[in-house]
Amino acid sequence: MKFVFAGCAAMSVLCVALICWFLFPNAIPAILKIGPAEFFFSADWAPEQNRFGILAMIAGSLCLALGAVVLGVPIGVLCAVFLVYYCPAKLYKPFSFAISLLAGIPSIVYGFFGLTVLVPLIQKCFGTVSGKGILCSSILLAMMILPTIVSLSESALRKTDPAIYDASRALGASHDRTVFYVCLPAAVSGIRSAVVLGIGRAIGETMAVIMVAGNAAIFPSSLLSPVRTLTTGIVLEMSYATGLHRQALIALGAVLFVIILVMNLYFSSRKRKEMC
């Protein structure tokens, strides 16, 4: 069986290798032809004029991911704390079911919700013409990453040693103080993993973002600015792209791959340092 397990593990590595084998041989020649400086540090994306600057799309992707994390992580972690330490037994199943249901809702349904509820609400509250932009997309992405944050944070909290809680209470700490100053820091490693997966989901989301982001390839100037992310840029233009334009879109995918890879490596290195 160890060979079966090793083969299954090797398949994961092979999948990543095949993705790299497809992305980078197509992306690197395009970047060199366009010019690395123009490709990475220009915000001018005009394929019909052979101008392929992706800085605005990188900024849009990072802004949406940051907004989703700022809104979603505190709510998700506090929800997990409630489920583990405060939730009555009768309410646990309904809450868990609702969170699981959130995870099963298709992205396009979230997009419709954002288009019909969040966009008009932002138009009314801020007096904007479209309502589409960073704020609307961040709220929607925060809702989408909640199931990931809640489930993984809850699992991390439940894995903490019960003796830690008992020791803190024995020393005279209240229940609330023990939860937030002892148990929560003890589970920080698992919560960080939840945040990483949430960021990956936010950066990689496409269908819902297309419907509420505004899809303007401009550098964002405010929370209400329309933006275009790396993923939406690929989806919107890949169907008709040819030649250098198509290679530039594949390069967008390679940039997205590298961003997520670097982010995971960074958090993994921090986790190893903490364990040491």
Buried (B, 14 or more C-beta within 10 A) or exposed (E): EEEEEEEEEEEEEEEEEEEEEEBBEBBBEBBEEBEEEBBBEBBBBEBEEEBBBBBBBBBBBBBBBBBBBEBBBEBBBBBBBBBBBEBEEEEEEEBBEEBEEBEEEEBEEBBBBBBEEBBEBBBEEEEBEBBBBBBBBBBBBBBBBBBBBBBBBBBBBEEBEEEBBEEBBEEEBEEEEBBBEBBBEBBBBBBBBBBBBBBBBBBBBBBBBBBBBBBBBBBBEEBBBBBBBBBBBBBBBBEEBEEBBBBBBBBBBBBBBEBBEEBBEEBEEEBEEEEE
